[in-house]
């Protein structure tokens, strides 16, 4: 039992660190494209970023579903009694979805700027 609890805590700690790192690596557009006013390049970058963020949102929803199906993984009391991993994953999915929506708007704006140049 102790071995299982220790392993579970380790897995949860790693998952939490991955989540924090994933949030931190959302980068801005390449500065050289901004400096050159390269609307085609910026549009392409934001289209790619939109797809990347939407995939992260899907991944978080899959992870939330796994926690929902396996309540013993939710970490109640193992890491913190205040952390519900299913809710945490759903919150991250919502954040990624909102960021993807915003990146999509910016991609369209660069597409429009490119066509009016």
Biopython code that builds the backbone (N, CA, C, O; Angstrom):
import numpy as np
from Bio.PDB.StructureBuilder import StructureBuilder

atoms = [
    (1, "UNK", "N", (0.834, -1.204, 0.000)),
    (1, "UNK", "CA", (0.000, 0.000, 0.000)),
    (1, "UNK", "C", (0.871, 1.257, 0.000)),
    (1, "UNK", "O", (0.603, 2.213, -0.727)),
    (2, "UNK", "N", (1.908, 1.238, 0.820)),
    (2, "UNK", "CA", (2.780, 2.406, 0.895)),
    (2, "UNK", "C", (3.484, 2.637, -0.442)),
    (2, "UNK", "O", (3.652, 3.776, -0.878)),
    (3, "UNK", "N", (3.894, 1.539, -1.087)),
    (3, "UNK", "CA", (4.563, 1.646, -2.370)),
    (3, "UNK", "C", (3.643, 2.273, -3.416)),
    (3, "UNK", "O", (4.079, 3.123, -4.192)),
    (4, "UNK", "N", (2.369, 1.860, -3.443)),
    (4, "UNK", "CA", (1.390, 2.394, -4.388)),
    (4, "UNK", "C", (1.156, 3.882, -4.130)),
    (4, "UNK", "O", (1.103, 4.667, -5.076)),
    (5, "UNK", "N", (1.016, 4.278, -2.871)),
    (5, "UNK", "CA", (0.790, 5.687, -2.519)),
    (5, "UNK", "C", (1.969, 6.557, -2.914)),
    (5, "UNK", "O", (1.789, 7.671, -3.405)),
    (6, "UNK", "N", (3.165, 6.052, -2.702)),
    (6, "UNK", "CA", (4.361, 6.805, -3.058)),
    (6, "UNK", "C", (4.461, 6.974, -4.570)),
    (6, "UNK", "O", (4.796, 8.053, -5.058)),
    (7, "UNK", "N", (4.171, 5.911, -5.305)),
    (7, "UNK", "CA", (4.193, 5.977, -6.760)),
    (7, "UNK", "C", (3.146, 6.957, -7.268)),
    (7, "UNK", "O", (3.419, 7.748, -8.172)),
    (8, "UNK", "N", (1.956, 6.908, -6.695)),
    (8, "UNK", "CA", (0.879, 7.808, -7.096)),
    (8, "UNK", "C", (1.270, 9.265, -6.856)),
    (8, "UNK", "O", (1.031, 10.121, -7.708)),
    (9, "UNK", "N", (1.863, 9.546, -5.710)),
    (9, "UNK", "CA", (2.300, 10.915, -5.411)),
    (9, "UNK", "C", (3.354, 11.381, -6.409)),
    (9, "UNK", "O", (3.335, 12.533, -6.844)),
    (10, "UNK", "N", (4.271, 10.491, -6.771)),
    (10, "UNK", "CA", (5.313, 10.839, -7.735)),
    (10, "UNK", "C", (4.708, 11.138, -9.100)),
    (10, "UNK", "O", (5.060, 12.129, -9.740)),
    (11, "UNK", "N", (3.791, 10.273, -9.542)),
    (11, "UNK", "CA", (3.134, 10.485, -10.835)),
    (11, "UNK", "C", (2.368, 11.802, -10.840)),
    (11, "UNK", "O", (2.439, 12.561, -11.807)),
    (12, "UNK", "N", (1.647, 12.069, -9.777)),
    (12, "UNK", "CA", (0.879, 13.319, -9.699)),
    (12, "UNK", "C", (1.790, 14.538, -9.696)),
    (12, "UNK", "O", (1.490, 15.547, -10.334)),
    (13, "UNK", "N", (2.892, 14.442, -8.983)),
    (13, "UNK", "CA", (3.838, 15.565, -8.948)),
    (13, "UNK", "C", (4.397, 15.837, -10.343)),
    (13, "UNK", "O", (4.528, 16.991, -10.750)),
    (14, "UNK", "N", (4.727, 14.770, -11.072)),
    (14, "UNK", "CA", (5.250, 14.932, -12.431)),
    (14, "UNK", "C", (4.192, 15.549, -13.334)),
    (14, "UNK", "O", (4.496, 16.454, -14.111)),
    (15, "UNK", "N", (2.949, 15.069, -13.244)),
    (15, "UNK", "CA", (1.875, 15.633, -14.061)),
    (15, "UNK", "C", (1.657, 17.112, -13.764)),
    (15, "UNK", "O", (1.430, 17.905, -14.678)),
    (16, "UNK", "N", (1.725, 17.478, -12.506)),
    (16, "UNK", "CA", (1.547, 18.891, -12.148)),
    (16, "UNK", "C", (2.686, 19.734, -12.718)),
    (16, "UNK", "O", (2.454, 20.835, -13.217)),
    (17, "UNK", "N", (3.919, 19.219, -12.644)),
    (17, "UNK", "CA", (5.049, 19.962, -13.191)),
    (17, "UNK", "C", (4.909, 20.112, -14.700)),
    (17, "UNK", "O", (5.194, 21.180, -15.242)),
    (18, "UNK", "N", (4.475, 19.055, -15.388)),
    (18, "UNK", "CA", (4.272, 19.133, -16.836)),
    (18, "UNK", "C", (3.229, 20.189, -17.153)),
    (18, "UNK", "O", (3.394, 20.959, -18.100)),
    (19, "UNK", "N", (2.154, 20.235, -16.371)),
    (19, "UNK", "CA", (1.114, 21.238, -16.591)),
    (19, "UNK", "C", (1.642, 22.654, -16.430)),
    (19, "UNK", "O", (1.321, 23.533, -17.230)),
    (20, "UNK", "N", (2.447, 22.877, -15.406)),
    (20, "UNK", "CA", (3.013, 24.203, -15.174)),
    (20, "UNK", "C", (3.961, 24.583, -16.310)),
    (20, "UNK", "O", (3.927, 25.712, -16.798)),
    (21, "UNK", "N", (4.797, 23.648, -16.724)),
    (21, "UNK", "CA", (5.738, 23.920, -17.809)),
    (21, "UNK", "C", (4.979, 24.172, -19.102)),
    (21, "UNK", "O", (5.334, 25.071, -19.864)),
    (22, "UNK", "N", (3.937, 23.388, -19.357)),
    (22, "UNK", "CA", (3.151, 23.569, -20.583)),
    (22, "UNK", "C", (2.568, 24.973, -20.645)),
    (22, "UNK", "O", (2.546, 25.589, -21.710)),
    (23, "UNK", "N", (2.105, 25.474, -19.531)),
    (23, "UNK", "CA", (1.546, 26.830, -19.510)),
    (23, "UNK", "C", (2.631, 27.871, -19.751)),
    (23, "UNK", "O", (2.371, 28.917, -20.347)),
    (24, "UNK", "N", (3.829, 27.592, -19.296)),
    (24, "UNK", "CA", (4.906, 28.567, -19.399)),
    (24, "UNK", "C", (5.516, 28.638, -20.790)),
    (24, "UNK", "O", (6.166, 29.632, -21.114)),
    (25, "UNK", "N", (5.331, 27.613, -21.628)),
    (25, "UNK", "CA", (6.008, 27.609, -22.913)),
    (25, "UNK", "C", (5.194, 28.229, -24.042)),
    (25, "UNK", "O", (5.615, 28.184, -25.198)),
    (26, "UNK", "N", (4.061, 28.795, -23.738)),
    (26, "UNK", "CA", (3.299, 29.485, -24.776)),
    (26, "UNK", "C", (4.064, 30.765, -25.097)),
    (26, "UNK", "O", (4.122, 31.695, -24.292)),
    (27, "UNK", "N", (4.637, 30.788, -26.269)),
    (27, "UNK", "CA", (5.520, 31.887, -26.644)),
    (27, "UNK", "C", (4.805, 32.877, -27.542)),
    (27, "UNK", "O", (3.758, 32.581, -28.118)),
    (28, "UNK", "N", (5.386, 34.044, -27.646)),
    (28, "UNK", "CA", (4.877, 35.049, -28.561)),
    (28, "UNK", "C", (5.437, 34.812, -29.955)),
    (28, "UNK", "O", (6.291, 33.946, -30.141)),
    (29, "UNK", "N", (4.965, 35.571, -30.932)),
    (29, "UNK", "CA", (5.440, 35.386, -32.303)),
    (29, "UNK", "C", (6.917, 35.760, -32.422)),
    (29, "UNK", "O", (7.430, 36.556, -31.635)),
    (30, "UNK", "N", (7.591, 35.181, -33.407)),
    (30, "UNK", "CA", (9.001, 35.515, -33.616)),
    (30, "UNK", "C", (9.182, 37.012, -33.846)),
    (30, "UNK", "O", (8.494, 37.609, -34.674)),
    (31, "UNK", "N", (10.087, 37.593, -33.127)),
    (31, "UNK", "CA", (10.304, 39.041, -33.195)),
    (31, "UNK", "C", (10.776, 39.493, -34.569)),
    (31, "UNK", "O", (10.488, 40.617, -34.978)),
    (32, "UNK", "N", (11.498, 38.638, -35.288)),
    (32, "UNK", "CA", (11.961, 39.051, -36.617)),
    (32, "UNK", "C", (10.781, 39.258, -37.569)),
    (32, "UNK", "O", (10.824, 40.145, -38.422)),
    (33, "UNK", "N", (9.723, 38.441, -37.429)),
    (33, "UNK", "CA", (8.536, 38.623, -38.263)),
    (33, "UNK", "C", (7.813, 39.916, -37.916)),
    (33, "UNK", "O", (7.303, 40.612, -38.794)),
    (34, "UNK", "N", (7.775, 40.226, -36.635)),
    (34, "UNK", "CA", (7.135, 41.466, -36.188)),
    (34, "UNK", "C", (7.938, 42.654, -36.706)),
    (34, "UNK", "O", (7.373, 43.610, -37.237)),
    (35, "UNK", "N", (9.259, 42.587, -36.549)),
    (35, "UNK", "CA", (10.121, 43.696, -36.969)),
    (35, "UNK", "C", (10.030, 43.939, -38.474)),
    (35, "UNK", "O", (10.094, 45.082, -38.925)),
    (36, "UNK", "N", (9.881, 42.864, -39.252)),
    (36, "UNK", "CA", (9.796, 42.998, -40.715)),
    (36, "UNK", "C", (8.373, 43.297, -41.181)),
    (36, "UNK", "O", (8.136, 43.495, -42.373)),
    (37, "UNK", "N", (7.425, 43.329, -40.242)),
    (37, "UNK", "CA", (6.020, 43.553, -40.585)),
    (37, "UNK", "C", (5.558, 42.502, -41.603)),
    (37, "UNK", "O", (4.833, 42.806, -42.550)),
    (38, "UNK", "N", (6.003, 41.248, -41.375)),
    (38, "UNK", "CA", (5.740, 40.128, -42.275)),
    (38, "UNK", "C", (4.384, 39.509, -41.941)),
    (38, "UNK", "O", (4.298, 38.571, -41.148)),
    (39, "UNK", "N", (3.325, 40.044, -42.555)),
    (39, "UNK", "CA", (1.971, 39.576, -42.236)),
    (39, "UNK", "C", (1.742, 38.124, -42.661)),
    (39, "UNK", "O", (1.042, 37.384, -41.969)),
    (40, "UNK", "N", (2.316, 37.712, -43.779)),
    (40, "UNK", "CA", (2.164, 36.320, -44.213)),
    (40, "UNK", "C", (2.835, 35.376, -43.206)),
    (40, "UNK", "O", (2.268, 34.351, -42.828)),
    (41, "UNK", "N", (4.027, 35.732, -42.787)),
    (41, "UNK", "CA", (4.743, 34.918, -41.802)),
    (41, "UNK", "C", (4.029, 34.885, -40.459)),
    (41, "UNK", "O", (3.941, 33.835, -39.822)),
    (42, "UNK", "N", (3.520, 36.035, -40.031)),
    (42, "UNK", "CA", (2.793, 36.098, -38.757)),
    (42, "UNK", "C", (1.476, 35.333, -38.832)),
    (42, "UNK", "O", (1.085, 34.665, -37.875)),
    (43, "UNK", "N", (0.799, 35.433, -39.964)),
    (43, "UNK", "CA", (-0.432, 34.656, -40.124)),
    (43, "UNK", "C", (-0.122, 33.162, -39.989)),
    (43, "UNK", "O", (-0.811, 32.448, -39.261)),
    (44, "UNK", "N", (0.903, 32.697, -40.684)),
    (44, "UNK", "CA", (1.281, 31.282, -40.627)),
    (44, "UNK", "C", (1.652, 30.874, -39.207)),
    (44, "UNK", "O", (1.278, 29.794, -38.750)),
    (45, "UNK", "N", (2.386, 31.734, -38.510)),
    (45, "UNK", "CA", (2.781, 31.419, -37.130)),
    (45, "UNK", "C", (1.553, 31.291, -36.239)),
    (45, "UNK", "O", (1.453, 30.352, -35.450)),
    (46, "UNK", "N", (0.608, 32.242, -36.363)),
    (46, "UNK", "CA", (-0.591, 32.194, -35.522)),
    (46, "UNK", "C", (-1.514, 31.028, -35.892)),
    (46, "UNK", "O", (-2.170, 30.468, -35.014)),
    (47, "UNK", "N", (-1.575, 30.657, -37.156)),
    (47, "UNK", "CA", (-2.367, 29.480, -37.554)),
    (47, "UNK", "C", (-1.782, 28.237, -36.892)),
    (47, "UNK", "O", (-2.518, 27.407, -36.357)),
    (48, "UNK", "N", (-0.460, 28.111, -36.931)),
    (48, "UNK", "CA", (0.204, 26.965, -36.298)),
    (48, "UNK", "C", (-0.011, 26.988, -34.778)),
    (48, "UNK", "O", (-0.278, 25.952, -34.170)),
    (49, "UNK", "N", (0.103, 28.149, -34.184)),
    (49, "UNK", "CA", (-0.092, 28.283, -32.736)),
    (49, "UNK", "C", (-1.531, 27.937, -32.352)),
    (49, "UNK", "O", (-1.763, 27.307, -31.320)),
    (50, "UNK", "N", (-2.498, 28.344, -33.178)),
    (50, "UNK", "CA", (-3.903, 28.010, -32.921)),
    (50, "UNK", "C", (-4.078, 26.499, -32.874)),
    (50, "UNK", "O", (-4.701, 25.975, -31.950)),
    (51, "UNK", "N", (-3.535, 25.798, -33.857)),
    (51, "UNK", "CA", (-3.648, 24.335, -33.903)),
    (51, "UNK", "C", (-2.965, 23.702, -32.694)),
    (51, "UNK", "O", (-3.485, 22.755, -32.104)),
    (52, "UNK", "N", (-1.811, 24.224, -32.334)),
    (52, "UNK", "CA", (-1.062, 23.701, -31.186)),
    (52, "UNK", "C", (-1.869, 23.871, -29.886)),
    (52, "UNK", "O", (-1.951, 22.949, -29.074)),
    (53, "UNK", "N", (-2.448, 25.034, -29.705)),
    (53, "UNK", "CA", (-3.229, 25.306, -28.495)),
    (53, "UNK", "C", (-4.507, 24.457, -28.454)),
    (53, "UNK", "O", (-4.902, 23.981, -27.390)),
    (54, "UNK", "N", (-5.142, 24.271, -29.596)),
    (54, "UNK", "CA", (-6.350, 23.425, -29.639)),
    (54, "UNK", "C", (-5.997, 21.976, -29.292)),
    (54, "UNK", "O", (-6.773, 21.293, -28.625)),
    (55, "UNK", "N", (-4.834, 21.508, -29.740)),
    (55, "UNK", "CA", (-4.409, 20.150, -29.384)),
    (55, "UNK", "C", (-4.153, 20.037, -27.888)),
    (55, "UNK", "O", (-4.511, 19.035, -27.269)),
    (56, "UNK", "N", (-3.538, 21.053, -27.310)),
    (56, "UNK", "CA", (-3.305, 21.034, -25.855)),
    (56, "UNK", "C", (-4.628, 20.995, -25.093)),
    (56, "UNK", "O", (-4.751, 20.300, -24.084)),
    (57, "UNK", "N", (-5.613, 21.744, -25.580)),
    (57, "UNK", "CA", (-6.931, 21.731, -24.939)),
    (57, "UNK", "C", (-7.528, 20.330, -25.009)),
    (57, "UNK", "O", (-8.061, 19.832, -24.017)),
    (58, "UNK", "N", (-7.442, 19.690, -26.176)),
    (58, "UNK", "CA", (-7.954, 18.324, -26.320)),
    (58, "UNK", "C", (-7.231, 17.368, -25.383)),
    (58, "UNK", "O", (-7.856, 16.519, -24.747)),
    (59, "UNK", "N", (-5.914, 17.509, -25.301)),
    (59, "UNK", "CA", (-5.128, 16.647, -24.411)),
    (59, "UNK", "C", (-5.566, 16.806, -22.956)),
    (59, "UNK", "O", (-5.659, 15.826, -22.217)),
    (60, "UNK", "N", (-5.832, 18.038, -22.556)),
    (60, "UNK", "CA", (-6.279, 18.278, -21.182)),
    (60, "UNK", "C", (-7.657, 17.671, -20.933)),
    (60, "UNK", "O", (-7.917, 17.155, -19.846)),
    (61, "UNK", "N", (-8.540, 17.727, -21.928)),
    (61, "UNK", "CA", (-9.869, 17.126, -21.768)),
    (61, "UNK", "C", (-9.777, 15.606, -21.677)),
    (61, "UNK", "O", (-10.527, 14.981, -20.927)),
    (62, "UNK", "N", (-8.864, 15.012, -22.435)),
    (62, "UNK", "CA", (-8.641, 13.566, -22.333)),
    (62, "UNK", "C", (-8.137, 13.221, -20.936)),
    (62, "UNK", "O", (-8.585, 12.249, -20.329)),
    (63, "UNK", "N", (-7.202, 14.023, -20.432)),
    (63, "UNK", "CA", (-6.670, 13.780, -19.096)),
    (63, "UNK", "C", (-7.764, 13.955, -18.042)),
    (63, "UNK", "O", (-7.838, 13.172, -17.094)),
    (64, "UNK", "N", (-8.607, 14.964, -18.196)),
    (64, "UNK", "CA", (-9.715, 15.168, -17.250)),
    (64, "UNK", "C", (-10.641, 13.958, -17.245)),
    (64, "UNK", "O", (-11.114, 13.532, -16.192)),
    (65, "UNK", "N", (-10.894, 13.409, -18.430)),
    (65, "UNK", "CA", (-11.755, 12.231, -18.531)),
    (65, "UNK", "C", (-11.123, 11.033, -17.822)),
    (65, "UNK", "O", (-11.825, 10.250, -17.181)),
    (66, "UNK", "N", (-9.815, 10.889, -17.934)),
    (66, "UNK", "CA", (-9.127, 9.801, -17.233)),
    (66, "UNK", "C", (-9.267, 9.958, -15.721)),
    (66, "UNK", "O", (-9.496, 8.979, -15.010)),
    (67, "UNK", "N", (-9.131, 11.170, -15.238)),
    (67, "UNK", "CA", (-9.320, 11.404, -13.800)),
    (67, "UNK", "C", (-10.764, 11.130, -13.387)),
    (67, "UNK", "O", (-11.017, 10.601, -12.304)),
    (68, "UNK", "N", (-11.722, 11.500, -14.269)),
    (68, "UNK", "CA", (-13.125, 11.253, -13.951)),
    (68, "UNK", "C", (-13.394, 9.751, -13.849)),
    (68, "UNK", "O", (-14.100, 9.302, -12.947)),
    (69, "UNK", "N", (-12.823, 8.973, -14.785)),
    (69, "UNK", "CA", (-13.037, 7.530, -14.797)),
    (69, "UNK", "C", (-12.275, 6.819, -13.676)),
    (69, "UNK", "O", (-12.651, 5.717, -13.275)),
    (70, "UNK", "N", (-11.220, 7.436, -13.177)),
    (70, "UNK", "CA", (-10.371, 6.826, -12.142)),
    (70, "UNK", "C", (-10.266, 7.759, -10.942)),
    (70, "UNK", "O", (-9.243, 8.417, -10.752)),
    (71, "UNK", "N", (-11.317, 7.819, -10.134)),
    (71, "UNK", "CA", (-11.339, 8.779, -9.027)),
    (71, "UNK", "C", (-10.174, 8.626, -8.047)),
    (71, "UNK", "O", (-9.820, 9.582, -7.357)),
    (72, "UNK", "N", (-9.576, 7.437, -7.980)),
    (72, "UNK", "CA", (-8.447, 7.262, -7.066)),
    (72, "UNK", "C", (-7.234, 8.080, -7.492)),
    (72, "UNK", "O", (-6.316, 8.281, -6.697)),
    (73, "UNK", "N", (-7.219, 8.553, -8.736)),
    (73, "UNK", "CA", (-6.110, 9.376, -9.221)),
    (73, "UNK", "C", (-6.312, 10.863, -8.967)),
    (73, "UNK", "O", (-5.419, 11.662, -9.248)),
    (74, "UNK", "N", (-7.447, 11.237, -8.452)),
    (74, "UNK", "CA", (-7.781, 12.664, -8.329)),
    (74, "UNK", "C", (-6.930, 13.410, -7.325)),
    (74, "UNK", "O", (-6.947, 14.641, -7.311)),
    (75, "UNK", "N", (-6.199, 12.722, -6.496)),
    (75, "UNK", "CA", (-5.232, 13.273, -5.539)),
    (75, "UNK", "C", (-5.844, 13.825, -4.270)),
    (75, "UNK", "O", (-5.159, 14.518, -3.518)),
    (76, "UNK", "N", (-7.080, 13.549, -4.010)),
    (76, "UNK", "CA", (-7.666, 14.027, -2.750)),
    (76, "UNK", "C", (-6.825, 13.544, -1.573)),
    (76, "UNK", "O", (-6.798, 12.353, -1.264)),
    (77, "UNK", "N", (-6.152, 14.463, -0.933)),
    (77, "UNK", "CA", (-5.362, 14.151, 0.241)),
    (77, "UNK", "C", (-3.939, 13.715, -0.061)),
    (77, "UNK", "O", (-3.096, 13.770, 0.834)),
    (78, "UNK", "N", (-3.631, 13.285, -1.281)),
    (78, "UNK", "CA", (-2.273, 12.839, -1.584)),
    (78, "UNK", "C", (-1.332, 14.020, -1.790)),
    (78, "UNK", "O", (-0.254, 14.072, -1.198)),
    (79, "UNK", "N", (-1.739, 14.959, -2.624)),
    (79, "UNK", "CA", (-0.918, 16.137, -2.876)),
    (79, "UNK", "C", (-1.450, 17.304, -2.063)),
    (79, "UNK", "O", (-0.700, 17.970, -1.350)),
    (80, "UNK", "N", (-2.723, 17.541, -2.174)),
    (80, "UNK", "CA", (-3.387, 18.603, -1.423)),
    (80, "UNK", "C", (-4.878, 18.318, -1.432)),
    (80, "UNK", "O", (-5.419, 17.920, -2.464)),
    (81, "UNK", "N", (-5.548, 18.509, -0.323)),
    (81, "UNK", "CA", (-6.992, 18.277, -0.316)),
    (81, "UNK", "C", (-7.746, 19.322, -1.144)),
    (81, "UNK", "O", (-8.936, 19.154, -1.407)),
    (82, "UNK", "N", (-7.076, 20.383, -1.551)),
    (82, "UNK", "CA", (-7.720, 21.459, -2.302)),
    (82, "UNK", "C", (-7.592, 21.267, -3.815)),
    (82, "UNK", "O", (-8.181, 22.032, -4.578)),
    (83, "UNK", "N", (-6.843, 20.272, -4.258)),
    (83, "UNK", "CA", (-6.625, 20.077, -5.684)),
    (83, "UNK", "C", (-7.508, 18.949, -6.189)),
    (83, "UNK", "O", (-7.452, 17.829, -5.681)),
    (84, "UNK", "N", (-8.318, 19.248, -7.184)),
    (84, "UNK", "CA", (-9.110, 18.246, -7.874)),
    (84, "UNK", "C", (-8.545, 18.200, -9.288)),
    (84, "UNK", "O", (-8.736, 19.134, -10.066)),
    (85, "UNK", "N", (-7.856, 17.128, -9.618)),
    (85, "UNK", "CA", (-7.137, 17.063, -10.883)),
    (85, "UNK", "C", (-8.066, 17.126, -12.095)),
    (85, "UNK", "O", (-7.700, 17.708, -13.116)),
    (86, "UNK", "N", (-9.256, 16.541, -11.999)),
    (86, "UNK", "CA", (-10.196, 16.628, -13.114)),
    (86, "UNK", "C", (-10.557, 18.087, -13.380)),
    (86, "UNK", "O", (-10.527, 18.540, -14.524)),
    (87, "UNK", "N", (-10.895, 18.814, -12.332)),
    (87, "UNK", "CA", (-11.238, 20.236, -12.466)),
    (87, "UNK", "C", (-10.045, 21.032, -12.986)),
    (87, "UNK", "O", (-10.202, 21.920, -13.824)),
    (88, "UNK", "N", (-8.863, 20.715, -12.491)),
    (88, "UNK", "CA", (-7.640, 21.408, -12.923)),
    (88, "UNK", "C", (-7.439, 21.230, -14.434)),
    (88, "UNK", "O", (-7.145, 22.197, -15.137)),
    (89, "UNK", "N", (-7.596, 20.013, -14.928)),
    (89, "UNK", "CA", (-7.430, 19.746, -16.365)),
    (89, "UNK", "C", (-8.497, 20.461, -17.186)),
    (89, "UNK", "O", (-8.207, 20.984, -18.262)),
    (90, "UNK", "N", (-9.716, 20.486, -16.689)),
    (90, "UNK", "CA", (-10.783, 21.187, -17.395)),
    (90, "UNK", "C", (-10.502, 22.692, -17.449)),
    (90, "UNK", "O", (-10.764, 23.343, -18.461)),
    (91, "UNK", "N", (-9.974, 23.228, -16.368)),
    (91, "UNK", "CA", (-9.628, 24.653, -16.346)),
    (91, "UNK", "C", (-8.524, 24.964, -17.354)),
    (91, "UNK", "O", (-8.595, 25.960, -18.074)),
    (92, "UNK", "N", (-7.505, 24.109, -17.403)),
    (92, "UNK", "CA", (-6.433, 24.314, -18.377)),
    (92, "UNK", "C", (-6.964, 24.195, -19.799)),
    (92, "UNK", "O", (-6.556, 24.959, -20.674)),
    (93, "UNK", "N", (-7.865, 23.254, -20.043)),
    (93, "UNK", "CA", (-8.453, 23.110, -21.381)),
    (93, "UNK", "C", (-9.180, 24.391, -21.779)),
    (93, "UNK", "O", (-9.084, 24.828, -22.926)),
    (94, "UNK", "N", (-9.898, 24.987, -20.851)),
    (94, "UNK", "CA", (-10.616, 26.238, -21.138)),
    (94, "UNK", "C", (-9.631, 27.367, -21.442)),
    (94, "UNK", "O", (-9.868, 28.174, -22.340)),
    (95, "UNK", "N", (-8.542, 27.422, -20.705)),
    (95, "UNK", "CA", (-7.525, 28.456, -20.935)),
    (95, "UNK", "C", (-6.894, 28.273, -22.312)),
    (95, "UNK", "O", (-6.730, 29.241, -23.055)),
    (96, "UNK", "N", (-6.540, 27.031, -22.655)),
    (96, "UNK", "CA", (-5.948, 26.760, -23.967)),
    (96, "UNK", "C", (-6.930, 27.083, -25.089)),
    (96, "UNK", "O", (-6.530, 27.615, -26.124)),
    (97, "UNK", "N", (-8.209, 26.768, -24.897)),
    (97, "UNK", "CA", (-9.221, 27.055, -25.906)),
    (97, "UNK", "C", (-9.358, 28.553, -26.121)),
    (97, "UNK", "O", (-9.442, 29.016, -27.258)),
    (98, "UNK", "N", (-9.380, 29.312, -25.033)),
    (98, "UNK", "CA", (-9.480, 30.774, -25.145)),
    (98, "UNK", "C", (-8.252, 31.343, -25.857)),
    (98, "UNK", "O", (-8.374, 32.225, -26.707)),
    (99, "UNK", "N", (-7.082, 30.838, -25.512)),
    (99, "UNK", "CA", (-5.857, 31.304, -26.170)),
    (99, "UNK", "C", (-5.876, 30.951, -27.657)),
    (99, "UNK", "O", (-5.437, 31.749, -28.486)),
    (100, "UNK", "N", (-6.379, 29.767, -28.002)),
    (100, "UNK", "CA", (-6.479, 29.364, -29.408)),
    (100, "UNK", "C", (-7.436, 30.278, -30.160)),
    (100, "UNK", "O", (-7.163, 30.680, -31.291)),
    (101, "UNK", "N", (-8.559, 30.604, -29.526)),
    (101, "UNK", "CA", (-9.519, 31.513, -30.161)),
    (101, "UNK", "C", (-8.880, 32.871, -30.429)),
    (101, "UNK", "O", (-9.088, 33.457, -31.491)),
    (102, "UNK", "N", (-8.112, 33.368, -29.482)),
    (102, "UNK", "CA", (-7.453, 34.657, -29.651)),
    (102, "UNK", "C", (-6.372, 34.591, -30.726)),
    (102, "UNK", "O", (-6.225, 35.526, -31.514)),
    (103, "UNK", "N", (-5.613, 33.494, -30.766)),
    (103, "UNK", "CA", (-4.587, 33.335, -31.796)),
    (103, "UNK", "C", (-5.234, 33.277, -33.178)),
    (103, "UNK", "O", (-4.683, 33.802, -34.145)),
    (104, "UNK", "N", (-6.393, 32.644, -33.274)),
    (104, "UNK", "CA", (-7.117, 32.569, -34.541)),
    (104, "UNK", "C", (-7.551, 33.960, -35.008)),
    (104, "UNK", "O", (-7.459, 34.274, -36.195)),
    (105, "UNK", "N", (-8.018, 34.780, -34.090)),
    (105, "UNK", "CA", (-8.412, 36.156, -34.428)),
    (105, "UNK", "C", (-7.200, 36.935, -34.952)),
    (105, "UNK", "O", (-7.309, 37.679, -35.926)),
    (106, "UNK", "N", (-6.066, 36.761, -34.309)),
    (106, "UNK", "CA", (-4.857, 37.476, -34.731)),
    (106, "UNK", "C", (-4.397, 36.977, -36.106)),
    (106, "UNK", "O", (-3.958, 37.772, -36.936)),
    (107, "UNK", "N", (-4.494, 35.665, -36.349)),
    (107, "UNK", "CA", (-4.130, 35.119, -37.667)),
    (107, "UNK", "C", (-4.998, 35.745, -38.751)),
    (107, "UNK", "O", (-4.499, 36.134, -39.807)),
    (108, "UNK", "N", (-6.308, 35.842, -38.484)),
    (108, "UNK", "CA", (-7.212, 36.462, -39.469)),
    (108, "UNK", "C", (-6.875, 37.930, -39.685)),
    (108, "UNK", "O", (-6.951, 38.435, -40.806)),
    (109, "UNK", "N", (-6.501, 38.613, -38.605)),
    (109, "UNK", "CA", (-6.146, 40.028, -38.734)),
    (109, "UNK", "C", (-4.916, 40.175, -39.640)),
    (109, "UNK", "O", (-4.881, 41.066, -40.489)),
    (110, "UNK", "N", (-3.921, 39.322, -39.469)),
    (110, "UNK", "CA", (-2.735, 39.385, -40.331)),
    (110, "UNK", "C", (-3.096, 39.003, -41.759)),
    (110, "UNK", "O", (-2.533, 39.563, -42.700)),
    (111, "UNK", "N", (-4.015, 38.068, -41.946)),
    (111, "UNK", "CA", (-4.476, 37.690, -43.292)),
    (111, "UNK", "C", (-5.113, 38.904, -43.965)),
    (111, "UNK", "O", (-4.853, 39.189, -45.134)),
    (112, "UNK", "N", (-5.954, 39.614, -43.206)),
    (112, "UNK", "CA", (-6.606, 40.818, -43.749)),
    (112, "UNK", "C", (-5.594, 41.911, -44.059)),
    (112, "UNK", "O", (-5.702, 42.574, -45.090)),
    (113, "UNK", "N", (-4.607, 42.110, -43.179)),
    (113, "UNK", "CA", (-3.576, 43.125, -43.416)),
    (113, "UNK", "C", (-2.767, 42.777, -44.662)),
    (113, "UNK", "O", (-2.389, 43.656, -45.437)),
    (114, "UNK", "N", (-2.512, 41.507, -44.840)),
    (114, "UNK", "CA", (-1.736, 41.048, -46.001)),
    (114, "UNK", "C", (-2.504, 41.301, -47.286)),
    (114, "UNK", "O", (-1.924, 41.721, -48.287)),
    (115, "UNK", "N", (-3.805, 41.047, -47.263)),
    (115, "UNK", "CA", (-4.600, 41.230, -48.475)),
    (115, "UNK", "C", (-4.854, 42.706, -48.800)),
    (115, "UNK", "O", (-5.191, 43.038, -49.936)),
    (116, "UNK", "N", (-4.696, 43.575, -47.827)),
    (116, "UNK", "CA", (-4.881, 45.016, -48.049)),
    (116, "UNK", "C", (-3.574, 45.758, -48.279)),
    (116, "UNK", "O", (-3.564, 46.983, -48.403)),
    (117, "UNK", "N", (-2.480, 45.024, -48.336)),
    (117, "UNK", "CA", (-1.175, 45.658, -48.548)),
    (117, "UNK", "C", (-0.881, 45.852, -50.016)),
    (117, "UNK", "O", (0.177, 46.372, -50.371)),
]
sb = StructureBuilder()
sb.init_structure("model")
sb.init_model(0)
sb.init_chain("A")
sb.init_seg("    ")
for serial, (resi, resn, name, xyz) in enumerate(atoms, 1):
    if name == "N":
        sb.init_residue(resn, " ", resi, " ")
    sb.init_atom(name, np.array(xyz, "f"), 0.0, 1.0, " ", f" {name:<3s}", serial, name[0])
structure = sb.get_structure()
